[in-house]
Amino acid sequence: MIRRLAFVALLAALGAAAWWAAASTREGGDAPPAARPPRATSRPRDPSQEASITQILLLYRAPGKTVSAARSREETRALAEEILGRVRAGEAMEPLVERYTDDRTEDGKVFNGGTQILVRTDASLPALKRVVFALRPGEVAREPLDTGQAMLVVRRDE
């Protein structure tokens, strides 16, 4: 029993000594080891697997969550085509996002500035991913994308 206690005490002392030696070689002396940033933020983006987009989301009345939307599907398609024409004519997309998108937070601000990152391997949004990954950076989709509840005007940013 005494041998076990002595062994445990020796292991604890060796562990503390190792920590102290490692801490004393770092700037800040007694500081514990610094946390490493998550791997996902430290690796560069692979453009064949991830795409940054800016989108204008326009909801229309449909069964489910958008049943109380203000516009019909036809009105929404006409608005999306008008916005797309303006973007193709050279108008900046960001002010149009601010004015038209229905993708907003509870306090009415545009969610994430109208931007998001799509990952090719995610199972969600397959139709959107087919369109986006076929675009070159800076290119706008040729036509609005109909999701079944909304029309999207999409630009691939990178």
C-alpha positions as MATLAB code, in Angstrom:
seq = 'MIRRLAFVALLAALGAAAWWAAASTREGGDAPPAARPPRATSRPRDPSQEASITQILLLYRAPGKTVSAARSREETRALAEEILGRVRAGEAMEPLVERYTDDRTEDGKVFNGGTQILVRTDASLPALKRVVFALRPGEVAREPLDTGQAMLVVRRDE';
ca = [
       0.000    0.000    0.000;
       2.790    2.430    0.853;
       4.555    1.492   -2.377;
       1.439    2.359   -4.395;
       1.076    5.746   -2.713;
       4.757    6.479   -3.298;
       4.401    5.487   -6.962;
       1.326    7.705   -7.445;
       3.097   10.612   -5.748;
       6.125   10.096   -7.995;
       3.943   10.117  -11.131;
       2.175   13.289   -9.984;
       5.504   14.986   -9.289;
       6.885   13.975  -12.680;
       3.739   15.253  -14.435;
       3.921   18.579  -12.593;
       7.624   18.890  -13.387;
       7.001   18.225  -17.067;
       4.225   20.834  -17.166;
       6.426   23.363  -15.354;
       9.310   22.773  -17.748;
       7.045   23.211  -20.770;
       5.386   26.324  -19.306;
       8.668   27.980  -18.401;
       9.958   27.751  -21.983;
       6.986   29.747  -23.282;
       6.584   33.481  -23.111;
       4.461   34.240  -20.067;
       6.211   31.758  -17.760;
       3.578   30.010  -15.659;
       0.841   30.185  -18.280;
      -0.833   26.939  -19.258;
      -0.403   25.798  -22.846;
      -2.188   28.063  -25.316;
      -5.314   26.706  -26.969;
      -4.932   25.887  -30.640;
      -7.358   27.455  -33.089;
      -9.858   25.052  -34.632;
      -8.442   23.274  -37.657;
     -11.254   24.422  -39.923;
     -10.287   28.097  -39.607;
      -6.576   27.507  -40.109;
      -6.752   25.599  -43.391;
      -7.129   27.323  -46.745;
     -10.404   26.895  -48.600;
     -10.490   24.435  -51.478;
     -12.529   26.178  -54.229;
     -13.527   22.841  -55.720;
     -15.169   21.857  -52.401;
     -16.285   25.189  -50.857;
     -17.851   28.264  -52.422;
     -18.680   31.645  -50.928;
     -21.875   33.139  -52.353;
     -24.026   36.238  -52.101;
     -27.739   35.605  -52.515;
     -31.025   37.439  -52.623;
     -33.702   35.164  -51.190;
     -37.276   36.026  -52.199;
     -39.982   34.010  -50.436;
     -43.312   33.178  -52.063;
     -46.528   31.644  -50.798;
     -46.236   27.874  -50.688;
     -47.494   25.116  -48.395;
     -45.472   24.941  -45.184;
     -43.367   27.680  -43.627;
     -43.944   30.255  -46.374;
     -47.738   29.968  -46.573;
     -48.042   33.555  -45.257;
     -45.443   35.112  -47.602;
     -46.528   38.364  -49.245;
     -45.880   37.407  -52.892;
     -47.166   34.692  -55.180;
     -44.734   32.441  -57.020;
     -45.313   34.360  -60.275;
     -44.792   37.771  -58.617;
     -41.631   36.482  -56.966;
     -40.237   35.089  -60.223;
     -40.899   38.433  -61.970;
     -39.127   40.333  -59.158;
     -36.192   37.897  -59.183;
     -35.807   38.281  -62.960;
     -35.936   42.083  -62.623;
     -33.219   42.010  -59.926;
     -31.130   39.596  -61.978;
     -31.379   41.926  -64.981;
     -30.178   44.842  -62.866;
     -27.197   42.835  -61.569;
     -26.321   41.685  -65.106;
     -26.505   45.347  -66.242;
     -23.754   46.169  -63.745;
     -25.650   47.278  -60.630;
     -23.915   46.277  -57.390;
     -25.561   43.290  -55.751;
     -25.030   44.306  -52.108;
     -27.533   47.238  -52.097;
     -30.052   44.979  -53.839;
     -29.542   42.345  -51.122;
     -30.177   45.011  -48.479;
     -33.340   46.195  -50.207;
     -34.961   42.975  -51.411;
     -33.856   39.840  -49.548;
     -36.287   38.109  -47.227;
     -33.400   36.352  -45.421;
     -33.422   38.536  -42.304;
     -32.861   38.231  -38.581;
     -35.656   38.855  -36.071;
     -34.635   42.517  -35.804;
     -34.954   42.986  -39.586;
     -31.261   43.034  -40.511;
     -30.008   41.055  -43.507;
     -28.769   37.697  -42.259;
     -24.979   37.444  -42.612;
     -24.929   40.223  -45.212;
     -26.602   37.893  -47.698;
     -23.502   35.694  -47.840;
     -22.880   32.084  -46.991;
     -20.410   29.316  -47.671;
     -21.552   26.162  -49.426;
     -19.669   22.910  -48.914;
     -19.973   20.464  -51.791;
     -20.083   17.382  -49.515;
     -23.011   18.625  -47.375;
     -26.234   16.797  -48.176;
     -28.383   19.944  -48.100;
     -29.299   22.217  -51.024;
     -28.258   19.972  -53.944;
     -29.874   22.161  -56.649;
     -28.192   25.303  -55.331;
     -24.831   23.536  -55.177;
     -25.146   22.313  -58.775;
     -25.670   25.900  -59.916;
     -23.018   27.502  -57.691;
     -20.212   25.021  -58.361;
     -20.780   25.457  -62.118;
     -20.156   29.233  -61.787;
     -16.789   30.960  -61.859;
     -15.949   33.457  -59.089;
     -17.782   36.737  -59.709;
     -20.321   35.099  -62.017;
     -24.088   35.376  -61.449;
     -26.455   32.489  -62.143;
     -28.224   32.837  -65.522;
     -31.685   32.583  -64.000;
     -33.321   32.652  -60.579;
     -33.226   29.325  -58.752;
     -36.611   28.086  -57.516;
     -36.316   26.157  -54.229;
     -40.019   25.348  -53.904;
     -40.500   28.099  -51.292;
     -38.287   30.905  -52.582;
     -36.471   32.264  -55.610;
     -32.742   32.858  -55.280;
     -30.572   35.288  -57.211;
     -27.059   33.946  -56.650;
     -23.506   35.138  -57.282;
     -20.438   33.008  -56.588;
     -17.918   35.184  -54.765;
     -14.961   32.818  -54.561;
];
